[in-house]
Amino acid sequence: MVGEAFAAGDPIAIATLEDTADLLTVWIGNIIDLLEPEIIVIGGGVATMLAPFFGRINEKLPAWCVNPWPLEIPIVHARYAGDSGIAGAAALCE
């Protein structure tokens, strides 16, 4: 519902997704400091909704990291987007 409202230009939906992107930025900053990953892959339906905010996340990320090179770690969409969880579960089945 929020994604549809965002696509329609609803100001409350836009503000909600901006706040969500800002909280995700804090979380990603903590993950970078803790694990120093080579890449961050964001999947699921949320990744599709937050795709327009990836630039905002990259812009604000240095403020939330102790690591001096957070922008060298790419943030990308999962290959299967909204079906990433299903694909991962299927890969675990034998």
Secondary structure by P-SEA (a helix, b strand, c coil): caaaaaaaccaaaaaaaaaaaaaaaaaaaaaaacccccbbbbbcaaaaaaccaaaaaaaaccccccccccccbbbbccccccaaaaaaaaaacc
